[in-house]
Amino acid sequence: MPTLERIRTLLDKALGLGGRAERFDANTPLLGNLPELDSMAVVTLITTIEEQFGFIVDDDEINAETFATLGTLAAFVEMKLV
């Protein structure tokens, strides 16, 4: 499954979106657009991504740009996988 689709599925489950994320594309805004994506949800999502993809996200790698859109989050994950 492509990274974007995996992130979309993880996002839907971690935030309890009830399938709403299925309509999200790479340009869908996340941070500031989804009320469910608060600071605690970001931590939960990062932990879930680390577990699912097998890498660690350093504190200095976490910023608003990473969570700007579904596409920027997927690009970050792909960069970490290289």
N, C-alpha and C positions, 0 to 999 in steps of 0.2 A: 504494500500500500504506500503510495507517495507520502512524503513528509507532511505536506499541507493537509491531506485528508486525515492523517493520524493526529495532527495537532487539533484539527477541527473536532474530531471525536473526543479527544482528551479534554478540550475546552468545554464541550457540551456536558460531559460527565462531571468534571471538577466544579463547574459553576451551577450545575443543576438546571440547565437551560431547557430540558425537556424536548430536545430535538430541534430547537430554534437554530442551532449552529449549522444545521444541514444547508441552510440558505446562504451561509457566509461564503464569500469568495476572498481572494488574496487582498482585495482592496477594502474589505470590511473593517471599519475602525473598531478598535477594542477599548483601549484605555481612555476613559472619559466618555465613552459611548455606551458601555454596558454597565448598568448600576451594580450588577453582580460581581464585577471585577474590581473589588476593593483591595486594600493592601493585604489583608489576610488571604484573599482568594489568589492574589499574585504569588504569595509564598506557597500555597497549596499547589498551584499550577506548576511552579518551578520544581517542586519536589516530585510531582507526578511525571514531569518531562524527564527529570534526572533518572528516575526509576525505569521508565519505559525505554529511554534511548541509551542508558548506560554511561552517562557522563556527569560531571559535577559543574554546576554554574557558580563561578566565583562572585562574591558580593559586588566587586567593581565592574562586572559585566551586566549588571541589572540596571536598566535605565528606561525612561519613558519611550524612547525611540524603538526599543526592542518590542514593546507591547503596543505600538501605535496601530498596527493592523495585523490581521491574520497572516498576511504575506511577510511582514517584517519578522514576526515571531517564527514562522517556518524557516525563513532565511537564516535566522540566528541558529536554530537547531541544526540546519544543514551545515553551517560553518563549523559548529562544534563537532560534527561527525567526521570532518575531514582530518 
